[in-house]
Amino acid sequence: MDFPLLREFELHLSDVVRRRMAERWLAENKDALAAYNEFIEQNGVFSEGAREF
C-alpha cells in the first residue's frame, strides 16, 4: 500500500464524529436559534443604529 491505512481511517472517523456532533448541536439548539432569528427580524441587531455602511 502507498498510504497509511490507519491514518486514513482516523481522518475519516474524525470527520464523521465532527459532522455528527455538529448535527446534534444544531438539533439541540434548533428552538433557541429560531427564537433568536425571530427576535432579530423583529428588533434588528444591537448595532443597527451605529452602522455607517
C-alpha positions as CSV (number, residue, x, y, z in Angstrom):
1,M,0.0,0.0,0.0
2,D,1.1,3.5,-0.8
3,F,-0.7,5.2,2.1
4,P,-1.0,4.5,5.8
5,L,-4.4,2.8,6.2
6,L,-4.8,3.6,9.9
7,R,-4.2,7.3,9.3
8,E,-6.9,7.3,6.5
9,F,-9.3,5.6,8.9
10,E,-8.6,8.1,11.7
11,L,-9.2,11.0,9.4
12,H,-12.4,9.6,8.1
13,L,-13.6,8.8,11.6
14,S,-12.8,12.2,12.9
15,D,-14.8,13.7,10.0
16,V,-17.8,11.5,10.8
17,V,-17.6,12.4,14.5
18,R,-17.3,16.1,13.8
19,R,-20.3,16.0,11.5
20,R,-22.4,14.1,13.9
21,M,-21.5,16.4,16.8
22,A,-22.5,19.4,14.6
23,E,-25.8,17.8,13.7
24,R,-26.5,17.0,17.3
25,W,-25.7,20.6,18.4
26,L,-28.0,22.0,15.7
27,A,-30.8,19.7,16.7
28,E,-30.4,20.5,20.4
29,N,-30.3,24.3,19.8
30,K,-32.9,24.5,17.0
31,D,-35.5,26.2,19.1
32,A,-33.1,28.7,20.5
33,L,-31.7,29.6,17.1
34,A,-35.2,30.1,15.7
35,A,-36.2,32.3,18.7
36,Y,-33.0,34.4,18.2
37,N,-33.6,34.8,14.5
38,E,-37.2,35.8,15.1
39,F,-36.0,38.4,17.7
40,I,-33.5,39.8,15.2
41,E,-36.2,40.0,12.5
42,Q,-38.5,41.9,14.8
43,N,-36.0,44.1,16.6
44,G,-32.9,44.3,14.4
45,V,-29.3,43.8,15.7
46,F,-28.0,45.7,18.7
47,S,-25.7,47.9,16.4
48,E,-28.3,48.6,13.8
49,G,-28.2,52.4,14.5
50,A,-24.5,52.6,14.8
51,R,-23.5,51.3,11.4
52,E,-22.3,53.7,8.8
53,F,-22.3,51.4,5.8
